[in-house]
Amino acid sequence: MHVALIREWFDRMHGGAERYAVALAEHLRARGHRVTVICDRWVEEDARGFEMLRVPFRRYLGPFAYERFAVETGTAAERCGADVTLALARSFGGDVCRVGDLLQQSWIEANWPDEHKRRSKLRWAWRVRRRLKLEQSIFSRPRYHRIVAISRMVQEQLFRHFNLTPAQVCVMHNGVDFGRFAPPDSARAAACRRALGLPEDALVALFVGMDFRRKGLGAAAAGFVHASRLAAPEIRKRLHLVAVGRGDEQLALRVSRELEYLGRVKVLPRTPRIEDCFSAADVLVHPSKADPGANVVLEALACGVPAVVSRYTGNADFIEPGQNGFVLRERQDTVETGEAILRLVNGRAGEFEAGRVRACSRLLSHVEHFQAMEALLLETAQARASVAS
């Protein structure tokens, strides 16, 4: 089978969606399929062994850039002669579309919750309005054989915004590489803490995100401060906050300065060895403003790290409150976040022990997920071939 994949970036270090695209392409190639990647930019190491077809993302077009990319990738998909095309970005091409990025309407609701302010902002937000129009054009017509939502939250948003039906949209949660993400033994956990410049007996609240502001670094830091104030003295002196990723540098600097008096905060750049950070952690704090999937939540649970997430996180589906974490009723509620962090940290030797956290999380392996996606692509290719004949 010849499969074409559409994505703006093909770089496993760029973010979770890009890492997914590279991993899926590698799985399909290992299964003997021919893979063509249609994208704007790629990293040579990740692209090795694939047919790369460049479609430039024309940033100079401003608010029209996404629409132009959607049109040109659709044309490229038709011309490359693939048996089936999987759109991992907004595109007019493709037989299957996987919705792993935040829908524009959901972004608007998250950033401008007040309806009056929303109308005022939209009057001048040309880029946002063009992306809204693009998504309406893509999803409001029966364009794809199947649309794959990466969480129930995304599926419900597609139903609500575009009047799609369960026959058109299925949910396919991401899987986890259990060989890479697994509960560490005590020696590995201590070694990973030392590598991060932390004491071996540190109690670590971890934040991971490729967009500090949207993923909720400010809310995570505020919750950490409250947890520190609530904690018993012997616990307080061991608490540390580690933030890993990229985004608003001013926000990261402000968090560092505000917590400097505690002397227990580190803001680190993105790393290809994120599993080492999970091995050092006692709790993941992810109070995201809006996140369709959040692979970091699944990876943390696979490592036996309980998670505090907002209800606006797609993978909140996997949180069993009181067993492997907590879902925040209000993401900016400092008291609720702080109390959740402290309860999870205090319970690491008992109710939130790593083995228990992983066992109750109902996770899917990445191989199982890729096999399910491969089966869907094969089914779609066969349906397309039968129509053509």
N, C-alpha and C positions, 0 to 999 in steps of 0.2 A: 504494500500500500504506500502510495506517495502522499505524505501529509504536509500541508503548508501551515505554518504558525505565524500569526500577526501580532506584533508587539512593538511599542516604540523603542524600547531599550532591550538588548539581549546581554545582560550583565548581572551575574548572580549576586554581586555586591551592591547593586543599586537599591534593592528593596525586596520585600517578600514576594511580590507578584513577578518580578524579574527572576528571582531565584527559582520560583515555580516553573517559569517558562523554560529555563535552561535544564532543570531536572526532568521535566516531561520530555523534552527533545532528546535527552540522553537515554531515557527509558525506551522511547520509540525506536531510536537507532539501534539500541542493544537487542530489540525484538526483531530486527531485520527490516524495518521500514525505512524508506527514503524520506528525509526531512528537509524541507526548504523553509528558511526563516526569513520573513519579510519584516524589516525593521529599519529604523533610522540609524541607530548606533549599536555597536557591539564591541566586546572585548575579544581579542584574538584567541586567547586561551579558551574561552567559552565557546567560540564559534568554530573551533577546529573540528573537522569531520562533517560539517553541515554545509549545505548550499545556502549562501547568504545573498539575499536580494535587497538592495538598499532602496528605500523610499524615504526621501528627506522630509523631516518635520519642519515645515517652513515657518520658523518663528517670526520672521519679518512680516508675516501676514496678520500678526496680532490676534484679534478675536476670531479670525477666519482660519487660523492654522489647523485646528482640530478637524474642522469640516474638510479641508483640503486633504489632510492625511487620511481621513476616512474614505474619501473618494479614490485617492491614488492607490491606497493599499488594496481596495476592492478590485481595481483594474489590474494590479499586479497579481493578485490571487487568481484571477481568471486566466491570465496569460501564462502563468507558470505551469499549468497543466496538471495540477495536483488532483488526486482522487477525492480528497476531502480537505477542507480548510477550517481550521479552528481559530477564531478571532479571540485574542486575549487582550484586545484593546477595542475602542470604539471604531468600527469599520463597516462600510457598506458591503464588504466582501465577507465570505465565510458561510459555511453550512451549519456550524455549531458556534455559539458564542458563549464564552465563559465570563460571567460578570464577577470580577474579583476586585475591581476598583470602585471607589465610592461614587454612587449616582449623584449627578449634579443637584437634583432636587433635595436629596438627603443632606448634601453639603450646605445648601442654603438654609434648610431648617435647623441644622446644627449651629451655624454661625450667626444667623439672624432669627432667633426664635420668636421675637416680637413681630407680629404680622404687619403692623404699621411701618416699623423700621425696615422690614423686608421689602415692602413695596417701594419705599424711598430709595433704598440701596440699589434695587434692580433697575431703577430708572436710568442709572448711570453706569451700571456694571455690564458693559458691552460683552466682555469675554464670557461672563457667566450666562448671559442671555443667549449667546450663540451656542454655547455648549448645551443649554437646555433645549434649544431648537434641534440641535443635532441628535440628542438622545430621543426626542420625540419622533424624529424621522426614522431612526434606526429601530426603535422598539415598538412603535405603534402600528407597524405593518407586519404581516406574517412573512418575515424575511428569512428566518433560520429554520432548519429542521428541528433544532432543540436549543433552548437557552439553559445554561447551567449556572445556578446561583451557588455561591460558596457557603451560604448559611441560610437558615430559615428567615432571618431578618432581611436579607437581600431579596429572597423570594417574595416576602410580604410587601416589600417596597416596590418590586416590579408589578405585582398585582395592583397595588394602590395607585401608582403613578401612570401605568400604561394599559390598564385593563387586560392584562395577560391572564391566562388560565393555567391550572395545574397540568394540563395536557401539553402546554408549551414550555413550562419552566419546571425543571427538576432541581433538587438540592443534592450537591455532591461535595461534602466536606473535604477539606484537605487532609492528607495523611501525614504521618511523621516518620522520619528515618529512625527507627528504634535502635539501630546499630550506633548511630551518632548521638542520639539523645536518650540517655538512660540514667537512673539514679546512681550517683557516685558513691564509692565507699568513703569512709572517713578520711583516709590518707589522701585520696584524690581531692576531696573537698578542701582539705587544709592546704594542699599544694596550690590549688586554684586561687584561694584567698591570698596566699603569699605572693603569687604572680601579679595580683591586682594591687599589691601594696597594703593589704589588710592583715590584721592580726588573725592567727589561726582560729581563735575562738570568737571571731566576729559574728554578729547576727546581721545578715545582709538583706536589705530591701532593694530589689533590682527593678530598674525601669529600662525598657528597651524600646526604641522607636526611631524611625527614619524621618519623622516630622515632630519635633519636640512639642510644638504648640498644639497640634491636632491630637496627638497621642496622649497629651495630658501631663507633661512634666511638671508644670506649675502646681497642679492639683496633687500630684504624687508627692512633691516636696512638702507641701502644706500638711498633707496627711502624715508624712514621716515626722515632721516637727511635733505634731500633736501626739503621735505615738511615743515619741521620746519624752514628752512632758508627763504622760500617763504612766510610763514604765517605772518599775522599781529601780532604785539606784544601781543595783548589780546588773540589771538588764540594760539600763540606759547607756552605761558606759561602753557596752559592746555593740550597740546599734550603729549601723552604717548604711548610707544610701549610695548606690552606684547607678549612674545613668549612662547608658551606652547608645550611641547612634549619631544622628545629625539633625540639623534643623535650625531653628532660630537661635543664633549664637548669643544674642543679647539676653534671651530668656535663660539660656544655660549659664551665662555669666552671673545674672541676677540671682539664680538659684544658688550658685556656688558662694556668692558673697553673703546672701541671707543666712545660709547654713554654716558659714565659716566659723561662727562662734561655737558651733558644736564640734567642729574639727572632724566631722565624720561624713563628708560628701565627696564623691569623685564623679566628674563628668568626663567620659572617655569617648574617643571616636569609634566609628563602626569597626567591627573586627570579623575576619572570616572564621574565627574560633569562638562563636557565640556560645557554644555548648560549655566552654570553660566558665563563662559567666554564670550560666545556670547551675553548674556544679558548685559554684561558690555561694549561691543564693539560698535564702531561707523563705523568701516570699517574692512573687512578682507583683508589681503594682502597675496596673494598666487602666487608669481612669480616662479612657479615650473619649474625645468629643464626638467622634463618628468613625467607626472602623468596620468595614464589611466582613473582615475575617480575622485578622490578627494571628498570624502563624506563631508569634512568640508565645501566645497563651497555650497553644497545643504543645509546643516544644518544652515549655516550662513544666506542664503537667506530666509529659513523658519523662522528664528528669526528676519527677517526684516533688516538684516545687509548687505549693499551693498558690493560687492567684486571686488578687483583688481586682475586679474588672467593673467597668461601667455597664449599664444596661444598653448602651449604644454600641456595644461590641458584639459582632456577629457570633464569635466563638464563646460567648456567654452561655450558649447552648450546652457546653461541656462542663459547666460549673454546677456541682451539686452543693448548694449552700450548707456549710457546716461540715462538709466531708473533704472537699478538695479546694475550698476557697469561698469567696463571697461575691455576690453581684450587688453593686452599690445602687441604692434607690436614687441617689443624687450624686453625680460625679464630683461636684465641687463642695460636697459636705465634708469639711475637714474632720469633724468629730467622727462621723461614720467611717471615713477612710482610716483615720488613725486607730480607732478601736479594732477595725478588721485586721490591720497590719499587726497590731500587738497580740491579738488573739492567735493569729497564725504562727507568729514567732514563738510565743509561749507554748504552743502545742506541737512543736516540731519533734519532740521526743515521744509524743503520745498519739493523740487523735489525728494529727496532721503529719505523721511520719511518712517518709518518702514512698515506701512501698504501698502504703494504704492510699496515698494521693493518686499514684499512678493506676492502681488496680480499679478504682471506682470512676475513672475518667472516660471510659468507653471510647478510647482512641482507635483510629484506623491507621494501619501502616501505610507508608508512602507507596509501597509496591501494590497493595490492594487498591489504593486510590487510582494509581496510574493504569492498572489493569482494567478498572471500571471505565476510565476515560478512553482507553484504547478500544474497548468493546463498543462504546458509543460511537467512536469515530468509524470503526469497521461497519457497524450497522448503518450509519449515515452514508458511507461510501457506497454500500450495496444498494441502498434506496435510491441514491443519485444515479447509479449505473442503470438500474432497472427503469427509471423514468427516461433516461437518455435513449435506451434501446427501444 
